Amino acid sequence: MKLFAYILKRLAIGVPTLFGLIVIVFSLSRAVPTNPVFMMAGESATPAQIEELKKRYGFDQPLYIQFLSYLKKLSHGDLGFSYRSTRSVVAELKRRLPPTLELAMSAMALSIALGITVGIFAALRRNTWVDHCLRAITVGGVAIPSFWLGIVLQLVLSLYVDVFPLGGQMTGPVPHPITGFMVIDSLLALDGRLLLDALYHLVLPALTLFMPGIATLT
């Protein structure tokens, strides 16, 4: 009974919290300086085309009507569409989720493997110059923001040295999509060239994300 009561209590707290988040997200999407209609129509759109888009997507309605329509779509799993690509948000999430998970898992695997190894090595050399150097590196790894580190790695290793590609998942043709994970699909295709290409493109972003993790684990 205590567990049931606890679950009801958490649900009672979660529902208004979720509703508050929905209100905030909707308000921010309508408060941005750039009108979504102008983003979709482009700079060369005529006033008639802009008005047509407003009517098509309901931007000509009062805010409370737009909010009720927003809630109705959310209840059916409709997250709307991207103003940039004009594709549905669900389709965008399906397309971007596998690469995101692949990158996150790669960075996590590197962090665990190297972080534990370096931590053990530092513990065995406690209070020596090796330990002090590793401690300084790990403190710096925690302090350095990932977005700044990513820019630096792109500038140095992609633009100046040209060791790794600046972006993308593959240089050439992609493997037949089975799981959506380029590395796994390359393995399933038994194509070593595609596998090396996928890993080659994964190195730079994985290095960017694994630095804070390895520093914390160490």
N, C-alpha and C positions, 0 to 999 in steps of 0.2 A: 504493500500500500504506500509505503514511503517513496519507493521508486516511481510509482504512478503519479503521486502528488508532485514529486520533483519534476517529472516530465511535463505535467500540466502547467506548473509554475514557469518553466523555461519557455513553453509555448506561449503562455500569456505575456511574457516579456518580449518574445521574439516577434510576435505579430505586429505590435505597434512600432517596434524598431524597424522591421522590414517596410512597413507602410511609410515611416518617416524617411527612409532611404529612397523609396520610390518618389516621394514628393520632392526631395532634394535633387535627385537626378533629373526629374522632369523640369524643375525650376531652372536648374543650371543650363539645360539644353535650350531653354527659351530665353535665357538671360545673356547668352553669348552675344558679343557685338556683331558678329557676322551672321546674317540671316541665312538659314539653311537653304531657302529657296534660291537665293542668289548664288550659293555655292553649286547647286545642281544646275541652274540655268546657264551659268557662265557669264562672262563680262559682256558678251555681244548679244545677250538676250533682249528682246523687246519687252516693253511693259505688258503687252498682251500675253506673251509667253509666260511672264512671271505670274500674272494673275491666274492663268490657267493652271500652273503648277500649285499655286496656293489653294485653289479649289480642289484639285486632284488629291492633295495630301492633307487637306483639312486645316491649313494654316490660316484660312480666312475666318474660322470659327472662333468664338470666345474661348478664353483660356480654360474655363471649367469644362466646356464641351470637349476640348482637346484632351484634357486630363482624364475625363471619363472614357473617352475612346482609347486612350493609352492604357488605362486599367483593363478595359475589355480585351484588348489585344494581348496584354501580358497574361491574362487568365487562360488564354488559348495557346500560350507558348510562342506568340508572335512578338519578337523583339524589335520589329521594325526593319529598316534598311539603312545601309551606309550612305551618308550624304556624299562621300567621296567616290565610291565605286558603284553606287545605286543598286548593289546586290543586297539580299537579305542578310541581317546580322547573323542568323543561324547558319547560313551558308558560309559566311566569312569565318565564323568560329570553327566550323567543321574543317575548313581549308587550312586554318592557321594553328589549330590545336595540335596535330601530330608533330610539326616542326618545333613547336614550343616545348612539348613534353620531351622530345628527343634531345633538345638542347639542355633542358633542366636536368634530365637524368644523366646526361654525359658530364655536366659540371658537377653534379652530386657524386658520381662515381669517382671522378678525379679528386674531389675534395676529401672523400673518405679514405681512398687509397694512399694519397700522399700526405694528408693531414695526420693520420695516425702514425705513419712511418716517421715523419719528421718529428712528431711529438715524442715518440719513443726514443729517437736518436738524441733529442734535446735533453730528455730526462736522464739518459745514460751519461751525458756530458754536463750534468748539472753544475751551474755556477762557473763554467769554463767560458772561454771566449766564444766557443761554438754556440753555447746556450744563449749568451748575451746577443750574439749576432742574429740568431734565429728569433729571439724575443723581439728585437727591434723590427725585423722583417714582418713578423706576425702582427705586431701592433700597427705597423704601417698598412698592412693588408686590410685590417679592420677599419682603419680610418679613411682609406681611399675610397671615394664613391665609385660605383661600377660604371656609371655613365661617363665619368671623366676618364677612367681607365680604358674604357672601350674606344673613346675618341683618340687617346694617345696611341693605343695599339694599332688602330687603323692608320693613323698618320705615319707611324714608324715602320710597322711591318707590312703595310699594304702600299702606301704611297711612296715612302722614301726608299725602303729596302726592296719592296715588291716580292715578298716571300709568300704571303697568303692573299687570297682574293678578298676584295673589299666587301662583298656581299653575295647574297644568293645561296642556294643549296647545292647546285650542280653547275658545272661548266658546260657539259654537253647534254646529250639526251638523258632524261630521267628514267629510272626503272619502271616497269609496269606497276601501277599503284595497287598494292595488296593491303598493306597496313597503314600506309601514309607516312611511315618512318623510312627515310631514304636509306639509312644504314641497313635496317632489317630487310627492306625490299631488295637491296643490292645483294645481300646474302642469299635471299630466297631465289634470286635470279641466277645465282652462281656465277656472277660477273665480277671478277676482281678489280677490273678497271673502274667500274661504277662505284664499287665499295671504297676504293682509294680516293676517288673524286668526292664522294660524300664526306668521308672523314677529313679530307683536306679542307673542305669548306666549313667543317664543324670546329676546327681547332681554335680559330681566333675568337669567336663568340664564347666558346666553352672556357677558354683562358680568362676572359673577362668576368664571367660569372663565378668561376671556381676560386678566385683569389680570396674573397671574403670568407668563403666556406673553409678553405684550407687553413686560413689564419685562425679562425675560431676553434676548429678541431685541434689544431696543433697546441 
